[in-house]
Amino acid sequence: MFTTMPARASEIIRPTDLHALGMVRGELSRTLALLGELDPADWQRPTECAGWSVRDVVAHLVGENEELSRPARLIRRIRTTRRLASPDDGDGRSEGQIRDRAGRSGEQLIAELAYWGRKATLAAERIPGPLHRVRGSVFFPPARGAPEDTIDYFIRVLMPREAWLHRTDIAIATRRPVGFGAHDGEVVRQVIRDLARAWPGPAVILDFSGPAGGRWSLGAGRPVAEVQSDPVSFVRLTAGRPGRPPVIAGAGGTAAELLATRIVSCPRRADVPRADLLIPPG
């Protein structure tokens, strides 16, 4: 069943901060191009982030980038939105980001995302090296459960991942092609690395076909199962989104446990059940 030797997921290298911010800029350009194609009805379509429309996702992205650019705004929002908090958003910021821009048109949100998105990457570039050790959950609350709760990890891993996930949220909700660029494979590899760090079970092989695909092994010992999928569906599944079921060969129970591990929480309204962050089942 297992023929070619896969690469070890635990040996995947982190991108540099400059490379990661280049990925963020690429995602910003792709997201803005996608949003420019939408018609008025598309903005109201539900996304796979339960309770969130396309408009909500974009308002959330604008708010996140504004907060990174203006730390004072981040502090004010935390103080004023605690009453909106949910188990998945401990300080209520995501809900506050959406409510703050409730009256904006789609065109206004696009313009704001372009402005604050560029400001945010510049602000991240200017963070001094010693501050990279500060907690990343200051900017991104779900990072409290990430492998590294640091600004460095936030910049090098979470910023590209968050931008990529939300672009795919919008593309899927509006029935547009997800599309692939030069950095998609890097986003996928960093998810696989984090999944390998969270997985305590026996060895499982991940075999992804198509663009941004590859073949990796997670866990220790002789492989007991193989999971075959396309990378977009798999990454979205590990992020709490519904996705195309993968093909499983070998020990189905072990593979199912791996597939139940979450590497990031899907944004949601307060009354929608959450997905756990980097916590294997059981």
BELCORNOR-V435793 format. One line per field, one symbol per residue. ss: DSSP state (A for helix, B for strand, O for the rest). Layout:
ss=???
This chain:
ss=OOOOOOBBAAAOOOOOAAAAAAAAAAAAAAAAAAAAOOOAAAAAOBOOOOOOBAAAAAAAAAAAAAAAAOAAAAAAAAAAOAAAOBOOBOOOAAAAAAAAOOOOOAAAAAAAAAAAAAAAAAAAAOOOAAAAAOOAAAOOAAAAAOOOOOAAAAAAAAAAAAAAAAAAAAAAAOOOOOOOOOOAAAAAAAAAAAAAAAOOOBBBBBBBBOOOOBBBBBOBBBBBBBBBBBAAAAAAAAOOOOOOOOBBBBOAAAAAAAAOOOOOOOOOOOOOOOOOOOOOOO
